Amino acid sequence: MVGATTKKLLLGALVFAFATQTWLVYTDRREPPLDEAALRGRAIWHREACQVCHQVYGQGGFLGPDLTNAASRIDRRRLASLLTVGSGQMPALHLSEPEVDAVWAYLRALDRPDLGRGQLRLGRADAAAADPWSPVLAAARAADDEAVRTGAEAFAARACRGCHLPLRASPAGAPDLSTVVGRLSVDDLDAVLREGRPAKGMPPPTPAFDEGEREAVKAFFAWMDAERSRLRSALDAAAEARAPLSLARLPWWEFR
């Protein structure tokens, strides 16, 4: 049997827990409300059921990318294309220009560094784990061939690394770019670098590659294939340099 003193202690602990929770809730800093344009964008977001496929602050579906910081990854022109004609699994919503402006305002309101960014931070801040392409790009920038160096810079200036991984296919289905020179014809590869593959979910590169950049990017891809063994060693070394996974170091409160 539980004694009277124990019961009182348990009841006191319960009351204290509820009181503390109440204090935390009512003293939490309130965020400023969205402006009218962002509110219209949020209404469109709910009307089109975007949350079924996309997440915001970690809440929503998993079919499409998390859009919390989308305004930092894509520009207004690319967003307009996605919302009107779609891309891959993204359906064409045929939104008007004012509606696109409203959604853009909503995404910009969400993209606030002070609320945190959805980035995995398991190792040192300067570790190559922050970008799996870091060892490859570092080696390419030190290459003797100027075309390889130019191609690496042009590649790094686009969002290609958001889907593609170095020397292997990504879980999202993005192919290994080090083998594309052997798998695709010159004309087909040039067309992909110009137009993307919207039917397979790859948008046109933004900003567009000019002719010289396309040739340089092809040289960069061919160089990766030729240097595969050395690059694989660099990638393995970078992986070993990462701190081991620790549940205590995971950013559980990345988003509020």
Secondary structure as UniProt FT lines:
FT   HELIX           4..27
FT   HELIX           36..47
FT   TURN            48..49
FT   HELIX           50..52
FT   STRAND          55..56
FT   TURN            57..58
FT   STRAND          59..60
FT   TURN            68..69
FT   HELIX           70..73
FT   HELIX           76..84
FT   TURN            88..89
FT   HELIX           97..110
FT   HELIX           113..115
FT   TURN            125..126
FT   HELIX           128..130
FT   TURN            132..133
FT   HELIX           134..141
FT   HELIX           146..156
FT   HELIX           160..162
FT   TURN            166..167
FT   TURN            171..172
FT   HELIX           177..179
FT   HELIX           180..183
FT   HELIX           186..195
FT   HELIX           198..200
FT   HELIX           211..226
FT   HELIX           228..241
FT   HELIX           247..249
FT   TURN            252..253
//
